[in-house]
Amino acid sequence: MSWTYRVRKKAINAAEIEYGIIEYYTTAESDGWTENLMAPISIVAPDDPLTLDELRWQLMAMLRALDEPILEDKD
């Protein structure tokens, strides 16, 4: 299985549409995505600034998702 981030579009009602970043994954059998919108987060020890690289990677991957086709929620 591999995963990345993508933009999801979901109609809330007739007047509102929600856009958000979600985790998108592919397997040999099918593709899918997480239901909850993602927020970049990194929990680190105060003396460990090197783990900010993980947060930087998440943010860059989320930005790349803006260049991919938008996934539409059919619910």
N, C-alpha and C positions, 0 to 999 in steps of 0.2 A: 504494500500500500504506500502511496505517496500523497502528500498533501501540500497545499499552498493556500493563499488567501484569495478571495474573490468578492466582488460587490454583489449584494443581493437586493432585489427590488420586491417589495411586498405591498399590496393594496391593503390599507387599514380599513378604509370605508370608501364611499364614492368620492369623497373630497380630499382624502389624504393618502399619500404614498410614502412608504418608509424605505430609505436606502441605508445599507450598513455593510460593514466588512464582516465576512464570515470565513470559517475554515472550510476549504473545499478539498475533498479527497477523491482519489481514484483507486480502484482495485481491479483485479483481473475480471471480476464479475460485473462491476457497475461503478458509477460515479455517485457522489452524494455530497451533502454538506451539513454542517452543524446548524441547529435551529437558532441558537443565541448569537446575537451580535458580539463581535470581539472588540476588546479595547486593549491597546498595548500595555503590558505590565511586566515588570521585572522586580522580583524581591531579592534584595542583595544584603550582604553584611556591610556595615558602615565602612569597613576597611578593605573592601573588595571592589574597586572601581572597574576591574576588567570584565565583570559580568554585565556591564552596560553594553558590551558588544552584542549580547543577546537581544537587548531591547532595541538597539540600533538595527539589527537584522530584521526584527519583527516590523519595525516602522518602514524599512525599505521594501520588504515584501508586501506590506499593505499598500504602499504607493504604487508598486508594480501592478497590483490588482486593478487599479484604475484604468489600465491600458487593455485589460481583458474584457471579453463580452460580459454583460451583466446577466446574472442568473435571475429568472423571474419565478417567484413563489406562486404556485397555482392555487393556493388555498383561498 
